[in-house]
Amino acid sequence: MQKIPYDLILDIQRKVNIVDVISEYLPLEQKGKNYFAICPFHDDHNPSMSVSSEKQIYTCFVCGASGNVFNFVMNYEKISFGQAVSKVALKAGIKLDYDVKEINNKKEDKYNKYYKMFDTASKYYQNNIKSVYGKAAIDYLSKRHIDLNIIKEFEIGLSMNDNNIGKLLTNKGFLENELVDIGLCGKKDKFLYDIFRNRIMFPLYNLEGDVIGFSGRIYNGEDDSKYVNSKESVIFKKGKLLYNYHRALNYAREKRQIIVVEGFMDVIRLYSIGIKNVVASMGTAITKDHANLIKKLSKNVVLCFDGDKAGEKATISAIEALDKIGIDPKIIRLEDNLDPDDYIIKKGKDAFLTHLNNPISTVMFNLDINKSQTNFNDYNEISLYLKSVSKELEKIDDKIVYELTVKKIAKETGVDVETINGMVQNIPKTSIKVIDKRKTLSKDKYEKAEEYLVYYMLKSTDAILLYQNNVSYLSNKLLSIIAMQILEFYEKNKYINVTDFTLFLEDKTDLINEVLRIDDLALPDDVNIDALKDYIKTIDEGILKQEIEKLKIKIKEEANVAKKVALLEKLRVLKKKECK
């Protein structure tokens, strides 16, 4: 890949605002002159990531993740620095003439053959449904309100009853045992047969949009399993994937909301009515991996599972999984035990949109469940209900919502507001404070002197020149590397600026994080030459002290008398130097 010049990177950075870019990925809330968000780079529960419009950098006060606009895009989307620059350039209206498309390492070589198998199979199934043999399948889908545009978008195909997939793939050089292992074929008495026969085929995708499995549905009334699904394999793990993730990514950011349903047909149905910020867990419980993927899409999550008891149970489980990573989702519960697919077909788009525009909170969801399980003619059950309700009330942050909810409960139970309030131990939260939890280890004067000197090198050319002329190295290796990078930056640009310097460091995340940590030190903006010289003197003392300690260890370990005498003489010289 051709390296993008620093001047061009700088030009791109100056034509965008980091706040605008990050707000496309995360909901931001302004507090003072900075903006705050839930940090996507660790298991965050409160907004701990600060975004500075003034400095054009982001910093997490808990995990320490920090950088410029390109670093954010690079780390969030897990792409190269060059690819991140290209993406941000598009936002700035700049077209790059540099090839930033790098080798795709997301698939290990040993798995490439499996991706090729599924890609070939998917294209074959799509050709089948377009042929004369696909008319009955298309008619069936049409009756299910799935038109040709949706068929094309979701690459829906058709498997025939001819065992041609096995023949097609073996003719292309794939081995029979590989087809069996990956779940496209089965084998009995040395006969290779297709797993999917005479079914409408719905491809299942990984996070990048590669086909990694299928769900095949009967359509001609045969007495057989309604769906046949690919088995889990080395490339297909339901607990780590969300159906439609690759399509929903941009729509979720545009809408600043992600809708989570249970099945892929629910996703397709929502797509058919223009709702595209939706993913599915493919019928499995929401796992920790699912929750983290959902969080990357949006903090504003709406759960819309099936309307039956199983869907209610799945909703409870999903709330618990999301709560662990700091997400409080909204809930949609559909009446008549319907799933979103059947609900939209039977009741229409407008009825579903009414639900979507009026989701309930997790608190109200839990209250409704408790309410449905309570006999309000039994005082003991009312008492148990209120004890359970009090725990839910403690989760409400908004004072107005809290008071309205308490009044509603009081009306339902006949118990006065004061009594209910007396059962609630914690006062509703009114604000969230951002606390810097980054580790701050106690440092001696030598370590502090090195940090302080680098701090002023990031601000002052005087400090840079003093370092260049008087310091050979720093004992802290990371700071020493940063100091050398500062010298290189200054030699090329004849100025120093923290934000521009982080651009110069490109994808060196460890250096950037340390630079921004140093830049965040609470030191006076102005410093005189004498103070800088004092830092250098202290640094020299620290380095000398380290050399003496290392020499003492060598003397202790040296067995040769002549060599030990030479080392002792060297120690004497260093100690004399230390006393000056």
C-alpha positions in Angstrom: 0.0 0.0 0.0 1.3 3.4 -0.9 1.8 5.6 2.2 -0.6 8.6 2.4 1.5 11.8 2.9 1.2 13.4 6.3 0.2 16.8 4.7 -2.8 15.1 3.1 -3.8 13.4 6.4 -3.5 16.8 8.1 -5.7 18.4 5.5 -8.4 15.8 5.8 -8.3 16.1 9.6 -8.8 19.9 9.4 -11.8 19.5 7.2 -13.8 17.4 9.5 -14.9 17.7 13.2 -14.2 14.7 15.3 -17.5 15.4 17.2 -19.5 15.0 14.0 -17.7 11.9 12.9 -17.9 10.1 16.3 -21.6 11.1 16.6 -22.3 8.9 13.5 -21.1 6.0 15.6 -22.1 6.8 19.1 -24.7 9.0 20.8 -22.9 12.0 22.3 -24.1 14.3 25.1 -22.6 17.7 25.5 -21.4 18.6 29.0 -19.6 21.9 29.1 -17.2 22.4 26.2 -16.7 18.6 25.7 -19.0 15.7 24.6 -19.4 12.4 26.4 -20.3 8.9 25.3 -20.3 5.3 26.5 -16.9 4.1 25.6 -17.0 1.3 22.9 -13.6 0.0 23.7 -14.3 -1.5 27.1 -17.2 -2.8 29.2 -18.5 0.7 30.0 -21.6 1.4 32.1 -21.5 5.2 32.4 -20.4 7.8 29.8 -16.6 7.8 30.3 -15.3 8.8 26.9 -14.7 12.5 26.4 -14.5 14.0 22.9 -12.9 17.4 22.6 -13.9 19.7 19.7 -11.2 22.1 20.7 -8.3 19.5 20.6 -9.9 17.2 18.1 -9.2 14.1 20.2 -11.1 11.6 22.2 -10.1 10.1 25.6 -11.7 7.4 27.8 -11.2 8.2 31.5 -11.5 4.5 32.4 -9.6 2.4 29.9 -7.4 5.1 28.6 -8.3 4.6 24.9 -7.5 7.9 23.1 -6.5 9.4 19.8 -7.7 11.4 16.9 -10.5 11.0 14.4 -8.6 8.4 12.3 -7.7 6.3 15.4 -11.3 6.2 16.5 -12.6 5.0 13.1 -9.6 2.6 12.8 -10.3 1.0 16.3 -14.1 1.1 16.1 -14.4 -0.5 12.7 -11.3 -2.7 13.2 -9.7 -1.5 9.9 -6.2 -0.2 9.0 -5.1 3.3 9.5 -5.1 3.9 5.8 -8.6 2.6 5.4 -9.7 4.9 8.2 -8.1 7.9 6.5 -10.0 6.9 3.3 -13.3 6.7 5.2 -12.9 10.1 6.9 -11.7 11.6 3.6 -15.0 10.7 2.1 -16.8 12.6 4.9 -14.6 15.6 4.1 -15.4 15.4 0.4 -11.8 14.4 -0.5 -11.2 11.6 -3.0 -7.9 9.8 -2.3 -5.8 8.7 -5.3 -4.0 6.2 -3.0 -4.8 2.5 -2.9 -5.8 1.9 0.7 -7.5 -1.4 0.0 -5.3 -3.9 1.8 -5.2 -7.7 1.9 -8.2 -9.0 3.7 -6.9 -10.9 6.7 -10.2 -11.5 8.3 -10.4 -15.0 7.0 -7.6 -17.4 7.8 -6.3 -19.3 4.8 -7.4 -22.6 6.2 -11.0 -21.4 6.2 -11.0 -19.7 2.8 -12.2 -22.8 1.1 -15.4 -22.9 3.2 -16.3 -19.3 2.3 -15.8 -20.2 -1.3 -18.1 -23.3 -0.9 -20.9 -21.2 0.5 -20.5 -18.4 -2.0 -20.7 -20.9 -4.9 -23.7 -22.7 -3.3 -25.5 -19.3 -2.7 -25.0 -18.2 -6.3 -26.2 -21.6 -7.5 -29.4 -21.4 -5.4 -30.0 -17.8 -6.6 -29.8 -19.0 -10.2 -32.3 -21.8 -9.5 -34.9 -19.4 -8.2 -34.5 -17.2 -11.3 -35.1 -20.2 -13.6 -38.3 -21.8 -14.7 -38.0 -24.2 -11.8 -38.3 -21.3 -9.4 -41.7 -20.0 -10.3 -43.6 -21.9 -7.6 -41.1 -20.7 -5.0 -41.5 -17.1 -6.1 -45.3 -17.4 -6.1 -45.0 -18.7 -2.5 -42.8 -15.8 -1.4 -45.2 -13.4 -3.2 -48.1 -14.7 -1.1 -45.9 -14.1 1.9 -45.5 -10.4 0.7 -41.8 -10.9 -0.2 -41.3 -9.3 -3.6 -38.4 -9.6 -6.2 -36.6 -6.6 -4.6 -36.4 -8.4 -1.3 -35.5 -11.7 -2.9 -32.6 -9.9 -4.6 -31.5 -7.9 -1.5 -31.3 -11.0 0.7 -30.0 -13.3 -2.0 -32.9 -15.8 -1.5 -32.5 -18.9 -3.6 -33.9 -22.4 -4.2 -32.4 -25.8 -3.6 -33.6 -28.5 -6.1 -34.2 -32.2 -5.3 -31.2 -33.3 -7.5 -28.1 -33.5 -5.2 -26.4 -31.1 -7.6 -24.6 -29.0 -4.9 -22.4 -32.0 -4.0 -21.6 -32.7 -7.6 -21.0 -29.0 -8.4 -18.6 -28.5 -5.5 -16.6 -31.7 -5.9 -16.2 -30.9 -9.6 -14.6 -27.6 -8.4 -12.1 -29.5 -6.4 -13.6 -29.5 -2.9 -13.4 -32.8 -1.0 -16.5 -34.8 0.0 -15.4 -34.8 3.7 -15.1 -31.0 3.6 -18.7 -30.7 2.3 -19.9 -32.9 5.1 -17.9 -31.2 7.8 -19.2 -27.7 6.8 -22.8 -29.0 6.6 -23.7 -28.6 2.9 -23.8 -32.4 2.3 -24.4 -35.6 4.2 -23.0 -39.1 3.4 -24.6 -42.5 3.8 -23.3 -45.8 2.5 -20.7 -43.9 0.5 -23.4 -41.9 -1.2 -23.0 -38.1 -1.0 -26.3 -36.2 -0.8 -27.4 -32.6 -0.4 -28.6 -31.5 3.1 -30.9 -29.0 1.6 -33.4 -30.3 -1.0 -36.4 -28.7 -2.5 -36.4 -25.7 -0.2 -36.4 -21.9 -0.4 -32.9 -21.0 0.7 -32.1 -18.0 3.0 -28.3 -17.3 3.3 -26.9 -16.6 6.7 -24.1 -14.2 7.0 -21.1 -13.4 9.1 -20.4 -9.8 10.3 -18.7 -8.9 7.1 -21.5 -10.2 4.9 -20.0 -13.5 3.8 -22.4 -16.4 3.5 -21.5 -19.0 6.2 -24.7 -21.1 6.3 -28.3 -21.4 5.1 -31.8 -21.8 6.4 -34.0 -23.8 4.0 -37.8 -23.5 4.2 -40.4 -25.9 2.7 -42.8 -24.2 0.3 -44.7 -26.9 -1.5 -46.7 -28.4 1.3 -44.6 -31.5 1.9 -44.8 -33.1 5.3 -41.4 -32.3 6.6 -39.6 -30.0 9.0 -40.6 -26.4 8.3 -36.9 -25.3 8.4 -33.6 -27.1 8.0 -30.7 -25.0 9.2 -26.9 -25.3 8.7 -25.2 -26.8 11.6 -22.6 -24.8 13.5 -19.1 -25.0 12.1 -15.7 -23.5 12.3 -17.0 -20.4 10.5 -20.6 -20.4 11.8 -21.2 -19.8 15.5 -24.7 -18.5 16.3 -23.6 -17.1 19.7 -21.1 -14.8 18.0 -23.1 -13.5 15.1 -26.1 -11.3 14.4 -28.1 -11.8 11.3 -28.1 -8.7 9.0 -25.3 -7.0 11.0 -23.4 -6.0 7.8 -26.5 -4.3 6.3 -27.7 -2.8 9.6 -24.4 -1.1 10.5 -24.9 2.1 8.6 -28.7 2.3 9.0 -28.3 1.9 12.8 -25.9 4.8 12.9 -28.1 6.9 10.7 -31.2 6.2 12.8 -29.1 6.1 16.1 -31.1 3.1 17.0 -30.9 -0.7 16.5 -33.9 -3.0 16.6 -33.2 -6.6 17.8 -35.6 -9.4 16.7 -35.4 -13.2 17.1 -35.5 -14.6 13.5 -34.1 -13.8 10.1 -37.7 -13.7 8.7 -38.5 -10.9 11.2 -35.6 -8.9 9.8 -36.7 -9.5 6.2 -40.3 -8.5 7.1 -39.2 -5.3 8.7 -37.1 -4.6 5.6 -40.1 -5.0 3.4 -41.8 -2.1 5.2 -38.7 0.1 5.1 -37.2 -0.6 8.5 -33.6 -1.5 7.9 -31.8 -0.8 11.3 -32.6 -4.3 12.5 -30.7 -7.5 13.4 -31.6 -10.9 14.6 -30.1 -13.3 17.1 -31.3 -16.2 14.9 -33.4 -17.8 17.6 -30.7 -18.1 20.3 -30.5 -16.3 23.6 -28.6 -13.0 23.6 -25.0 -13.9 24.5 -22.2 -11.6 25.8 -20.8 -11.5 22.3 -24.2 -10.5 20.9 -24.6 -7.8 23.5 -21.2 -6.3 22.6 -22.0 -6.3 18.9 -25.4 -4.6 19.6 -23.6 -2.0 21.6 -21.3 -1.2 18.7 -24.4 -0.6 16.5 -26.1 1.8 19.0 -26.7 2.4 22.7 -30.4 3.0 21.7 -31.6 -0.6 21.6 -35.2 -1.8 21.0 -36.0 -5.5 21.7 -38.9 -6.8 19.7 -39.1 -10.6 20.3 -42.0 -12.9 19.8 -45.2 -12.0 21.6 -45.6 -15.4 23.4 -44.2 -16.6 26.7 -41.0 -17.9 25.1 -40.5 -14.4 23.7 -41.1 -12.8 27.1 -38.5 -15.2 28.6 -36.1 -14.3 25.8 -36.7 -10.6 26.4 -35.9 -11.0 30.1 -32.7 -12.8 29.3 -31.7 -10.2 26.7 -32.3 -7.3 29.2 -29.9 -9.1 31.7 -27.2 -9.5 29.1 -27.4 -5.9 27.9 -27.5 -4.6 31.5 -24.1 -6.1 32.1 -22.6 -3.9 29.5 -24.4 -0.7 30.5 -27.3 -0.7 28.0 -30.9 -0.2 29.1 -33.0 -1.3 26.1 -36.6 -0.3 25.2 -39.1 -3.1 24.8 -41.9 -3.9 22.3 -44.4 -6.6 23.2 -46.7 -7.7 20.4 -50.2 -8.8 21.2 -51.8 -12.1 20.2 -48.6 -14.0 20.7 -47.4 -13.0 17.3 -43.8 -12.7 16.0 -42.9 -9.5 14.1 -43.2 -11.3 10.7 -46.7 -12.6 11.3 -47.8 -9.4 13.1 -47.0 -7.2 10.2 -48.6 -9.5 7.7 -51.8 -9.8 9.8 -52.1 -6.3 11.3 -50.1 -4.2 8.9 -47.3 -1.7 8.9 -49.0 1.1 10.8 -49.9 -1.2 13.7 -46.3 -2.2 14.0 -45.0 1.4 13.7 -47.3 2.4 16.6 -45.4 -0.1 18.7 -42.1 1.0 17.4 -42.8 4.6 18.2 -44.0 3.8 21.7 -41.7 1.2 23.2 -41.8 0.7 27.0 -38.8 0.9 29.4 -37.4 -2.2 31.0 -38.8 -0.9 34.3 -42.3 -0.8 32.9 -41.8 -4.2 31.3 -40.8 -5.7 34.6 -43.6 -4.0 36.3 -46.1 -5.4 33.8 -44.8 -8.9 34.3 -45.1 -8.6 38.1 -48.5 -7.1 37.7 -49.7 -9.9 35.5 -48.6 -12.4 38.2 -50.3 -10.6 41.1 -53.8 -11.1 42.5 -54.8 -7.6 43.6 -57.6 -9.0 45.7 -55.0 -10.6 48.0 -53.3 -8.2 50.3 -50.3 -10.5 50.8 -49.7 -10.6 47.1 -50.0 -6.8 46.9 -47.3 -6.6 49.6 -45.0 -8.9 47.7 -45.7 -7.0 44.5 -44.8 -3.7 46.1 -41.5 -5.1 47.5 -40.6 -6.3 44.0 -41.7 -2.9 42.5 -39.6 -0.9 44.9 -36.5 -2.5 43.4 -37.6 -1.5 39.9 -38.3 2.0 41.0 -34.7 2.4 42.2 -33.6 2.0 38.6 -35.4 5.1 37.3 -33.1 8.0 36.8 -35.7 10.6 35.7 -37.5 12.3 38.6 -40.6 13.0 36.6 -40.8 9.5 35.2 -40.3 8.2 38.8 -43.1 10.3 40.3 -45.6 9.4 37.5 -44.8 5.7 37.9 -45.3 5.8 41.6 -48.7 7.5 41.2 -49.7 4.8 38.7 -48.7 2.0 41.1 -50.5 3.8 44.0 -53.7 3.9 42.0 -53.4 0.2 41.0 -52.8 -1.0 44.5 -54.6 1.5 46.7 -51.4 2.1 48.7 -50.5 5.8 49.1 -47.5 7.4 47.4 -45.7 8.1 50.7 -45.8 4.5 51.7 -44.4 3.4 48.3 -41.7 6.1 48.5 -40.8 4.8 51.9 -40.0 1.4 50.4 -37.6 2.8 47.9 -34.1 3.0 49.4 -32.2 5.0 46.7 -33.1 8.4 45.5 -33.5 8.6 41.7 -30.3 9.7 40.0 -30.2 13.2 38.7 -26.8 13.3 37.0 -23.9 11.1 36.1 -20.4 12.2 37.0 -17.4 11.2 34.9 -14.6 9.9 37.1 -11.1 9.4 35.9 -10.3 5.8 36.8 -7.1 5.5 34.8 -4.4 4.0 36.9 -2.1 6.6 38.4 0.9 5.0 40.0 3.0 6.9 42.5 6.2 8.2 40.7 9.6 9.3 42.1 11.1 12.7 41.2 13.1 11.2 38.3 10.1 9.7 36.6 8.1 12.9 37.1 11.0 14.9 35.6 10.9 12.8 32.4 7.1 13.2 32.1 7.2 16.9 32.7 10.0 17.5 30.1 8.0 15.5 27.5 4.9 17.5 28.4 6.7 20.7 27.6 8.2 19.2 24.5 4.6 18.8 23.3 4.1 22.6 23.9 7.4 24.4 23.4 10.1 24.4 20.8 12.5 25.6 23.5 12.0 22.3 25.4 12.5 20.4 22.2 15.8 22.1 21.5 17.0 21.7 25.1 16.3 18.0 24.9 18.0 17.7 21.5 21.2 19.4 22.8 21.4 18.0 26.3 19.6 14.6 26.7 20.8 11.4 25.2 17.9 9.2 26.3 15.2 8.7 28.9 15.0 5.8 31.3 11.3 5.3 30.4 11.5 3.6 27.0 8.0 4.7 25.9 8.7 8.3 26.7 12.1 8.0 25.0 10.5 6.8 21.8 8.0 9.7 22.0 10.7 12.2 22.5 12.5 10.9 19.4 9.3 11.1 17.4 8.8 14.7 18.6 12.3 15.5 17.4 11.5 13.9 14.0 8.2 15.8 13.7 9.9 19.1 14.6 12.7 18.6 12.1 10.1 18.0 9.3 7.5 20.6 10.3 9.3 23.3 12.4 6.5 23.5 14.9 4.8 21.3 17.5 1.1 20.7 18.2 -0.4 17.7 20.1 -3.3 17.0 17.7 -1.1 17.2 14.6 1.6 15.1 16.3 -0.9 12.3 16.9 -1.7 12.3 13.2 2.1 12.0 12.6 2.1 8.9 14.8 -0.7 7.3 12.6 -1.6 3.9 14.0 0.9 3.7 16.9 -1.8 3.4 19.5 0.5 2.9 22.5 2.4 6.0 21.7 -0.7 8.1 21.1 -2.4 7.0 24.3 0.8 7.9 26.3 1.1 11.3 24.5 -2.5 12.2 25.3 -2.0 11.0 28.9 1.0 13.2 29.3 -0.8 16.1 27.6 -3.5 15.8 30.2 -1.2 16.4 33.1 -2.2 19.4 35.3 0.9 21.5 34.7 1.3 25.3 34.2 1.1 26.2 30.5 4.2 28.4 30.7 7.6 27.3 31.9 10.9 29.1 31.9 14.2 27.7 30.6 15.6 27.3 34.1 12.8 25.0 35.1 13.4 22.9 32.0 17.1 22.7 32.8 16.2 21.5 36.3 14.1 18.7 34.8 17.1 17.7 32.6 19.4 17.8 35.6 17.0 15.6 37.6 16.8 13.2 34.6 20.6 12.9 34.5 20.7 12.2 38.2 18.1 9.5 37.8 20.0 7.9 34.9 23.3 8.1 36.9 21.6 6.5 39.9 20.3 3.6 37.7 23.7 3.0 36.2 25.2 2.8 39.8 22.6 0.3 40.9 23.2 -1.8 37.8 27.0 -1.7 38.4 26.6 -2.8 42.0 24.6 -5.9 40.8 27.4 -6.7 38.2 30.1 -6.4 40.9 28.2 -8.7 43.2 27.8 -11.3 40.5 31.3 -11.0 39.1 33.7 -13.9 40.1 36.8 -12.8 38.2 39.0 -10.7 40.6 40.5 -8.5 37.9 37.2 -7.7 36.3 35.7 -7.0 39.7 38.5 -4.5 40.4 37.8 -2.7 37.1 34.1 -2.5 37.9 34.8 -1.2 41.4 36.9 1.6 39.8 34.1 2.4 37.4 31.7 2.5 40.4 34.1 4.9 42.2 34.1 7.3 39.2 30.3 7.2 38.9 29.9 7.9 42.7 32.2 10.8 42.5 30.2 12.2 39.6 27.0 11.7 41.7 28.4 13.8 44.5 29.2 16.8 42.4 
